[in-house]
Amino acid sequence: MIAAGITLLLFALLALGTPVAFSLAIAGSLGLFMIGGLDVLAGVITTTPLSTAGSYELISVPMFILMAEFVILSGVADGLFHAAKTWVGRVPGGLGMATALAGAGFGAISGSSTASAATLSSTTMPAMLKQGYDPKLAGGVVAISGTLAMLIPPSIALVLYGIIADVNIGQLLIGGVIPGILVTLTIMATVWALVLIDPSSAPRGQAYTMMEKIRSLKVVGPMLVLFMAVTGVIYSGIATPTEASGIGAFGAFLLAIKEGTVNRKSLAKALTHAAHASCMIIMIIVCAKIFGYFLTLTQSTQMIVDWVGSLGVSPWMVLVIILFGYLVLGCLMDQVAILILTVPVVLPLIKALGFDPVWFGVIVIVVAEVGLVTPPVGLNVFVVARYAKRPLQEIFAGVWPHVISHLMLLAVLVAFPSIILWLPKQMAP
């Protein structure tokens, strides 16, 4: 009864607009006090912040965020879009496909979906509208392409999942590579299908010579070097994800210097943004640990596992229900908050049902991508609407075809776990 009451209090605080970290801390502290009194509460509160924030793996979070800020500072997204446009812009819907490719490239060197959506809104959206694209088609592809940063390494969301679930972060990041490619191709295929249905929604773009196409690839070189500096060293076993995050942040800083965009003002802005985002995420993780101790003492997760086991329902049916719950939560809450709140409770059940935690982590992030573009929250849609100065309803209308195609791909990834797990199994020990 105490666990149920405290959980209801947590969701009530969230519904009232209390910040996620404070909601977790208040509910968890009250629960600990009710169970063990002031001594238990004081013991947890005095030890949890240092033990949690001092985690070695947690260093990768601010480093990957800093890497994203330096990539934004470098302005490399403009070059990525131009290169993609040069190669596929002449194809019907080519600029939309180029947006997906630019989103994948930017995500591979940033890891932040909102940063990716904001950058694409400022670069690719005006180009599509200028060429005569249907605003719904243009806004939809920009919003969904921004979510690729959640999946393609270095993904901050996958790092957070690994920290919360105590799962190998390197395997999680590598596990996102093939699904990330498949999601990119799915976005491109959806654009192609939409243009096939209504050719007037996306006029053909400018044609380029082969020499111009080859010259456009010069911007891809530094991006590939940076991507390999992070993902390649993790896959080969040369560096841990934490060490790779430091390499990535330094590499992104060098890229920004190369582009000539670093000065005292821009550097201070990038560092400040990275510090703000890092403090917010670490604060949420620390407070989630307090709430996690409460769940542990009440044995809530074990009771849920035992209850589901007694139902005699197929593990796949339970998985479908869990994923449906994630889809619903994704429509209402921020993805970081969803991971923090649900993973400690859901993961023991997933393991008890015999599912791989690495595979499940990637699946959850694919589901979270859908949540980033579905109402009423749809964070990426709000970002695109703000930066592109377009109506929210227009962007939401444009993402629905991509939501449907995403759900179809999700079904494939669930049915064939080897798509996700093959690359992690090939990693150096």
Backbone torsions as a table, in degrees:
resi	resn	phi	psi	omega
1	MET	NA	-39.0	179.9
2	ILE	-63.1	-44.2	-179.1
3	ALA	-61.1	-43.1	179.8
4	ALA	-65.1	-42.0	179.9
5	GLY	-64.5	-43.1	180.0
6	ILE	-67.9	-36.9	177.7
7	THR	-64.6	-41.8	176.5
8	LEU	-62.8	-39.0	177.3
9	LEU	-62.3	-41.4	178.9
10	LEU	-58.6	-49.0	-178.4
11	PHE	-69.8	-30.0	175.6
12	ALA	-65.6	-43.0	177.9
13	LEU	-62.6	-41.6	178.4
14	LEU	-64.1	-40.7	179.9
15	ALA	-64.9	-29.9	179.2
16	LEU	-79.5	-4.1	178.3
17	GLY	91.1	12.3	176.1
18	THR	-67.4	135.2	178.2
19	PRO	-52.7	145.2	-174.6
20	VAL	-54.6	-45.9	-177.3
21	ALA	-59.9	-47.3	-178.4
22	PHE	-67.0	-36.8	177.7
23	SER	-61.4	-45.4	179.0
24	LEU	-63.7	-43.3	-177.9
25	ALA	-66.0	-44.1	-178.3
26	ILE	-65.5	-50.1	-178.0
27	ALA	-64.5	-44.5	-179.4
28	GLY	-65.0	-41.6	179.8
29	SER	-64.9	-42.7	178.7
30	LEU	-63.0	-42.1	178.8
31	GLY	-63.0	-42.9	178.4
32	LEU	-64.3	-38.8	179.1
33	PHE	-65.4	-39.3	-179.6
34	MET	-68.6	-30.3	-178.0
35	ILE	-84.9	-49.7	-171.7
36	GLY	-121.0	2.1	179.2
37	GLY	80.8	-169.4	-174.5
38	LEU	-67.1	-33.6	-178.1
39	ASP	-63.7	-46.5	179.1
40	VAL	-64.0	-45.3	180.0
41	LEU	-60.5	-46.8	-179.2
42	ALA	-64.2	-39.1	179.8
43	GLY	-62.7	-41.0	-179.8
44	VAL	-71.4	-45.6	-175.3
45	ILE	-66.8	-34.4	-177.1
46	THR	-79.3	-19.8	-177.4
47	THR	-107.1	-28.7	-173.3
48	THR	-64.3	-47.1	-176.3
49	PRO	-56.2	-48.1	-177.3
50	LEU	-69.6	-43.5	-177.8
51	SER	-66.2	-32.6	-179.5
52	THR	-80.6	-52.6	-177.6
53	ALA	-67.7	-21.2	179.7
54	GLY	-85.7	4.9	179.7
55	SER	-63.8	134.3	-178.8
56	TYR	-62.5	-41.2	-177.5
57	GLU	-64.5	-27.6	-176.1
58	LEU	-68.8	-18.1	178.2
59	ILE	-59.9	-30.2	-177.0
60	SER	-64.5	-25.8	-178.7
61	VAL	-64.8	-56.8	178.6
62	PRO	-64.3	-30.3	179.6
63	MET	-68.1	-42.8	178.7
64	PHE	-69.6	-34.8	175.8
65	ILE	-65.0	-42.7	177.8
66	LEU	-63.6	-38.6	176.3
67	MET	-58.8	-44.4	178.8
68	ALA	-61.5	-41.9	-179.4
69	GLU	-64.3	-40.1	179.1
70	PHE	-69.1	-35.1	177.4
71	VAL	-65.3	-42.1	176.4
72	ILE	-61.6	-42.5	179.6
73	LEU	-60.6	-35.3	-177.3
74	SER	-70.2	-22.5	-178.5
75	GLY	70.7	23.2	-174.7
76	VAL	-68.6	-20.0	-178.2
77	ALA	-61.2	-35.1	177.4
78	ASP	-58.8	-46.2	-179.8
79	GLY	-66.5	-37.7	178.9
80	LEU	-63.5	-44.3	179.9
81	PHE	-65.0	-41.5	179.9
82	HIS	-62.8	-41.5	179.3
83	ALA	-64.0	-44.9	179.5
84	ALA	-65.2	-39.9	179.2
85	LYS	-63.4	-37.5	-179.5
86	THR	-63.0	-36.1	-176.6
87	TRP	-85.4	-38.8	-174.0
88	VAL	-120.5	2.5	-174.8
89	GLY	-62.9	-26.7	-178.0
90	ARG	-77.9	-20.6	178.7
91	VAL	-69.0	145.0	175.2
92	PRO	-54.7	125.2	-174.9
93	GLY	77.0	17.0	-174.0
94	GLY	-59.9	-40.1	-179.8
95	LEU	-67.5	-33.7	175.3
96	GLY	-65.7	-42.1	176.6
97	MET	-65.1	-38.5	177.8
98	ALA	-63.7	-34.1	176.5
99	THR	-62.9	-42.8	177.7
100	ALA	-62.6	-43.0	178.9
101	LEU	-65.5	-40.8	177.8
102	ALA	-66.1	-37.3	177.1
103	GLY	-63.4	-40.9	177.7
104	ALA	-65.6	-43.4	179.8
105	GLY	-65.6	-42.5	179.3
106	PHE	-67.3	-39.9	178.1
107	GLY	-63.4	-31.7	-179.2
108	ALA	-70.6	-12.5	179.3
109	ILE	-128.7	14.5	178.7
110	SER	-129.8	-54.3	178.9
111	GLY	87.6	0.4	-178.2
112	SER	-116.5	117.9	-176.1
113	SER	-70.2	-41.0	-179.6
114	THR	-67.1	-38.2	176.4
115	ALA	-64.0	-40.5	179.1
116	SER	-64.5	-45.1	179.9
117	ALA	-63.1	-41.7	179.8
118	ALA	-64.4	-42.7	-178.6
119	THR	-66.8	-44.9	179.5
120	LEU	-64.5	-35.2	178.9
121	SER	-61.8	-34.7	-176.9
122	SER	-84.2	-16.9	-175.3
123	THR	-111.9	-54.4	-172.3
124	THR	-85.3	-34.2	-177.0
125	MET	-61.4	-49.4	178.6
126	PRO	-59.6	-36.8	-179.4
127	ALA	-65.0	-41.4	179.8
128	MET	-68.4	-43.3	179.8
129	LEU	-64.7	-37.2	178.5
130	LYS	-63.6	-34.5	-178.6
131	GLN	-81.3	-7.3	176.5
132	GLY	101.2	19.5	178.3
133	TYR	-68.1	148.3	171.1
134	ASP	-60.9	124.9	-177.9
135	PRO	-55.5	-33.8	178.9
136	LYS	-65.4	-44.1	178.7
137	LEU	-63.2	-45.1	-178.2
138	ALA	-64.4	-47.9	-179.0
139	GLY	-65.0	-38.4	179.7
140	GLY	-63.7	-44.4	-177.7
141	VAL	-71.0	-32.7	176.9
142	VAL	-66.8	-45.8	-178.5
143	ALA	-63.0	-45.1	-177.5
144	ILE	-74.2	-31.6	179.4
145	SER	-68.6	-30.1	177.5
146	GLY	-63.6	-27.1	-178.5
147	THR	-71.5	-15.2	-178.0
148	LEU	-59.6	-27.5	179.5
149	ALA	-64.1	-22.0	177.7
150	MET	-70.7	-25.0	-170.2
151	LEU	-108.1	-45.3	-177.3
152	ILE	-75.1	128.5	-179.4
153	PRO	-65.2	145.5	5.7
154	PRO	-85.6	112.8	-177.1
155	SER	-99.2	119.9	178.1
156	ILE	-63.9	-35.9	180.0
157	ALA	-63.5	-42.1	178.7
158	LEU	-67.4	-36.2	176.7
159	VAL	-62.8	-44.4	178.8
160	LEU	-61.7	-43.9	178.2
161	TYR	-59.5	-44.3	-179.9
162	GLY	-61.3	-39.5	179.4
163	ILE	-67.9	-45.9	-177.6
164	ILE	-66.6	-42.7	-174.1
165	ALA	-88.9	-5.6	-176.0
166	ASP	56.0	48.1	179.3
167	VAL	-112.8	149.6	-179.5
168	ASN	-55.4	112.7	-175.9
169	ILE	-67.6	-36.3	178.7
170	GLY	-60.2	-44.9	178.8
171	GLN	-65.5	-36.6	177.7
172	LEU	-62.7	-47.2	-178.6
173	LEU	-63.0	-44.2	179.5
174	ILE	-68.6	-33.9	178.2
175	GLY	-64.1	-20.1	179.4
176	GLY	-83.6	-6.7	-174.3
177	VAL	-67.4	-57.8	-176.9
178	ILE	-64.5	-46.6	175.0
179	PRO	-58.3	-35.4	177.6
180	GLY	-62.5	-41.2	176.9
181	ILE	-64.7	-43.5	-179.3
182	LEU	-64.8	-38.9	177.6
183	VAL	-64.7	-41.4	177.7
184	THR	-59.4	-46.8	178.9
185	LEU	-64.4	-35.0	178.5
186	THR	-65.5	-41.7	177.1
187	ILE	-61.7	-44.5	179.7
188	MET	-63.8	-40.9	179.4
189	ALA	-65.9	-36.3	178.4
190	THR	-65.9	-41.9	176.5
191	VAL	-61.0	-45.6	179.1
192	TRP	-58.3	-44.1	-179.3
193	ALA	-65.2	-41.4	180.0
194	LEU	-64.1	-39.9	179.5
195	VAL	-71.2	-33.4	177.5
196	LEU	-63.5	-39.1	179.1
197	ILE	-70.8	-41.5	-178.2
198	ASP	-134.5	87.3	-177.1
199	PRO	-59.2	-26.5	-178.2
200	SER	-71.8	-13.4	-176.9
201	SER	-76.0	-14.5	-177.6
202	ALA	-151.7	90.6	178.4
203	PRO	-62.8	154.8	178.0
204	ARG	-64.8	149.3	179.8
205	GLY	-94.6	-172.9	-179.4
206	GLN	-71.7	144.2	176.1
207	ALA	-88.9	147.4	-179.4
208	TYR	-127.2	149.5	176.7
209	THR	-75.3	163.3	179.2
210	MET	-62.4	-36.3	178.9
211	MET	-64.2	-40.1	177.8
212	GLU	-65.6	-37.3	178.3
213	LYS	-64.6	-42.6	-179.2
214	ILE	-66.7	-41.5	179.9
215	ARG	-64.3	-31.4	-177.9
216	SER	-67.1	-18.1	-176.5
217	LEU	-76.5	-6.4	-177.2
218	LYS	-62.1	-28.4	179.4
219	VAL	-75.9	-21.0	-177.2
220	VAL	-74.8	-28.1	-177.6
221	GLY	-55.5	-56.4	178.9
222	PRO	-59.5	-34.5	179.3
223	MET	-65.3	-43.4	178.9
224	LEU	-64.8	-38.7	177.9
225	VAL	-62.0	-44.3	-179.9
226	LEU	-66.6	-41.1	178.4
227	PHE	-61.6	-44.6	179.7
228	MET	-69.5	-30.8	178.8
229	ALA	-64.4	-25.3	179.4
230	VAL	-99.2	-62.4	-174.5
231	THR	-72.2	-39.0	-177.3
232	GLY	-63.2	-42.1	-178.3
233	VAL	-71.2	-29.0	176.1
234	ILE	-70.6	-46.9	-177.8
235	TYR	-62.6	-39.8	-176.9
236	SER	-80.3	-11.1	-179.1
237	GLY	83.6	7.1	-179.6
238	ILE	-67.3	-38.1	-176.9
239	ALA	-138.5	154.3	173.7
240	THR	-78.3	163.2	176.4
241	PRO	-55.4	-36.2	179.4
242	THR	-65.2	-45.1	177.7
243	GLU	-65.4	-39.3	179.7
244	ALA	-64.5	-32.8	178.9
245	SER	-65.0	-38.5	176.2
246	GLY	-65.3	-42.0	176.7
247	ILE	-60.7	-43.0	-179.1
248	GLY	-64.2	-42.2	179.6
249	ALA	-64.0	-41.8	178.9
250	PHE	-67.6	-40.9	178.6
251	GLY	-63.2	-40.4	178.0
252	ALA	-65.8	-35.5	176.8
253	PHE	-64.0	-42.5	177.2
254	LEU	-64.1	-37.0	178.1
255	LEU	-63.5	-42.0	178.9
256	ALA	-65.6	-37.7	176.8
257	ILE	-64.1	-42.8	179.6
258	LYS	-59.8	-37.5	-179.5
259	GLU	-79.8	-6.3	177.2
260	GLY	72.6	28.3	-176.8
261	THR	-105.6	3.7	-177.5
262	VAL	-93.3	123.1	169.7
263	ASN	-143.9	179.0	-174.7
264	ARG	-60.1	-42.7	-177.2
265	LYS	-68.3	-47.2	-178.0
266	SER	-67.7	-35.8	178.7
267	LEU	-66.8	-43.2	178.4
268	ALA	-62.5	-39.1	179.5
269	LYS	-64.9	-43.6	179.9
270	ALA	-64.6	-43.9	-179.9
271	LEU	-65.7	-38.9	179.7
272	THR	-65.5	-45.3	178.6
273	HIS	-61.2	-42.7	-180.0
274	ALA	-64.6	-39.8	179.6
275	ALA	-65.8	-43.1	179.6
276	HIS	-61.1	-49.0	-178.3
277	ALA	-64.6	-40.3	-179.2
278	SER	-64.9	-44.7	179.9
279	CYS	-61.9	-40.1	179.9
280	MET	-62.6	-48.2	-177.2
281	ILE	-66.8	-43.3	-178.9
282	ILE	-66.6	-37.4	176.5
283	MET	-61.2	-42.0	178.5
284	ILE	-62.9	-42.7	-179.0
285	ILE	-64.2	-42.9	179.4
286	VAL	-61.3	-46.9	-179.1
287	CYS	-68.8	-32.1	176.7
288	ALA	-65.3	-32.2	177.1
289	LYS	-64.3	-38.8	177.8
290	ILE	-61.7	-45.9	178.1
291	PHE	-65.9	-34.4	178.7
292	GLY	-64.0	-37.6	176.1
293	TYR	-62.2	-38.6	177.4
294	PHE	-62.2	-45.2	178.8
295	LEU	-62.4	-37.4	180.0
296	THR	-65.5	-44.9	-178.3
297	LEU	-66.1	-32.0	178.9
298	THR	-86.0	-7.1	-178.6
299	GLN	56.6	34.5	-177.1
300	SER	-63.9	-45.3	-177.8
301	THR	-63.3	-41.1	179.9
302	GLN	-65.7	-36.8	177.9
303	MET	-65.8	-37.6	177.9
304	ILE	-65.2	-43.4	178.7
305	VAL	-60.8	-45.7	-179.5
306	ASP	-64.3	-39.7	-179.7
307	TRP	-65.0	-45.6	178.9
308	VAL	-64.1	-39.0	179.2
309	GLY	-63.2	-30.1	-178.9
310	SER	-79.7	-11.6	-177.7
311	LEU	-74.4	-26.3	-177.9
312	GLY	71.8	23.6	-179.8
313	VAL	-89.7	149.8	177.7
314	SER	-58.7	137.2	177.1
315	PRO	-55.6	-33.9	-179.3
316	TRP	-68.8	-34.6	176.6
317	MET	-66.4	-41.0	177.7
318	VAL	-63.1	-41.6	179.4
319	LEU	-61.7	-43.4	178.8
320	VAL	-60.4	-42.3	179.1
321	ILE	-63.4	-42.3	179.4
322	ILE	-62.4	-46.1	-179.0
323	LEU	-66.2	-36.0	176.0
324	PHE	-63.4	-39.2	176.7
325	GLY	-62.0	-39.4	177.0
326	TYR	-64.9	-37.5	177.7
327	LEU	-63.1	-42.6	179.5
328	VAL	-65.5	-46.7	179.1
329	LEU	-61.9	-36.7	179.8
330	GLY	-63.0	-25.2	177.4
331	CYS	-77.8	-14.7	-171.6
332	LEU	-118.1	-24.2	-170.9
333	MET	-132.1	162.2	174.4
334	ASP	-68.7	143.7	-174.2
335	GLN	-64.4	-37.3	177.7
336	VAL	-61.8	-43.7	179.0
337	ALA	-62.8	-39.2	179.7
338	ILE	-62.3	-45.1	179.4
339	LEU	-61.1	-47.3	-177.7
340	ILE	-61.1	-42.2	-174.2
341	LEU	-77.1	-38.2	-168.3
342	THR	-97.9	-35.1	-172.5
343	VAL	-58.3	-45.4	179.5
344	PRO	-59.5	-27.4	-179.2
345	VAL	-88.4	-42.9	-172.7
346	VAL	-79.0	-36.8	-172.0
347	LEU	-61.4	-42.5	176.3
348	PRO	-57.6	-35.4	177.5
349	LEU	-67.4	-42.3	179.3
350	ILE	-61.3	-43.7	178.1
351	LYS	-64.6	-41.4	179.9
352	ALA	-63.6	-29.5	178.5
353	LEU	-81.0	-7.4	175.9
354	GLY	93.5	13.6	179.5
355	PHE	-90.7	149.4	-179.6
356	ASP	-74.9	128.7	-178.5
357	PRO	-67.2	-29.9	176.5
358	VAL	-67.3	-47.5	178.1
359	TRP	-59.3	-44.7	-178.9
360	PHE	-63.5	-38.1	178.9
361	GLY	-59.7	-44.7	179.3
362	VAL	-66.8	-40.3	178.3
363	ILE	-60.2	-44.0	179.8
364	VAL	-60.7	-38.9	179.9
365	ILE	-68.4	-37.0	176.0
366	VAL	-62.8	-41.6	175.8
367	VAL	-62.9	-40.2	179.5
368	ALA	-63.1	-32.4	175.9
369	GLU	-58.5	-41.7	178.3
370	VAL	-63.9	-41.6	179.9
371	GLY	-62.1	-27.7	-178.6
372	LEU	-70.4	-13.7	-177.2
373	VAL	-125.2	10.9	-179.3
374	THR	-109.7	144.0	-179.6
375	PRO	-72.1	160.6	5.0
376	PRO	-87.6	-15.0	-178.2
377	VAL	-81.3	-67.9	175.3
378	GLY	45.4	60.7	-170.6
379	LEU	-52.7	-44.4	-178.5
380	ASN	-63.9	-33.1	178.7
381	VAL	-66.2	-40.9	177.5
382	PHE	-64.0	-39.7	179.4
383	VAL	-63.8	-46.2	-179.8
384	VAL	-63.8	-44.4	-179.6
385	ALA	-60.9	-38.2	-178.6
386	ARG	-69.8	-48.9	-175.2
387	TYR	-75.3	-33.3	-179.7
388	ALA	-89.8	-8.1	-179.5
389	LYS	56.1	49.5	177.6
390	ARG	-120.7	157.0	-179.4
391	PRO	-64.8	142.9	178.5
392	LEU	-58.5	-42.8	-176.9
393	GLN	-60.0	-35.3	-179.4
394	GLU	-65.1	-43.7	-179.2
395	ILE	-69.3	-43.7	178.6
396	PHE	-59.7	-39.5	178.9
397	ALA	-64.2	-33.5	-177.6
398	GLY	-76.9	-20.6	-176.0
399	VAL	-90.3	-13.5	-175.3
400	TRP	-59.6	-42.1	176.2
401	PRO	-59.5	-35.1	179.4
402	HIS	-72.2	-33.7	176.3
403	VAL	-61.9	-44.5	179.9
404	ILE	-62.8	-45.6	-179.3
405	SER	-67.5	-34.0	176.4
406	HIS	-62.9	-43.0	-179.9
407	LEU	-65.4	-34.7	176.6
408	MET	-65.7	-42.8	177.6
409	LEU	-66.1	-38.4	177.9
410	LEU	-57.6	-41.2	178.6
411	ALA	-61.6	-38.3	178.1
412	VAL	-65.9	-44.2	-179.6
413	LEU	-65.6	-33.7	177.0
414	VAL	-70.8	-41.1	-177.1
415	ALA	-71.7	-29.2	-176.8
416	PHE	-126.3	81.0	-177.7
417	PRO	-59.2	-24.8	-177.8
418	SER	-63.7	-23.0	177.0
419	ILE	-58.7	-39.5	-179.5
420	ILE	-84.0	-40.3	-168.8
421	LEU	-87.0	-12.3	-175.3
422	TRP	-61.9	-50.8	-178.4
423	LEU	-63.7	-46.7	178.1
424	PRO	-57.6	-32.4	179.9
425	LYS	-71.4	-19.8	179.6
426	GLN	-89.8	-3.3	-176.7
427	MET	-64.7	151.3	174.9
428	ALA	-65.2	137.4	-179.2
429	PRO	-65.8	NA	NA
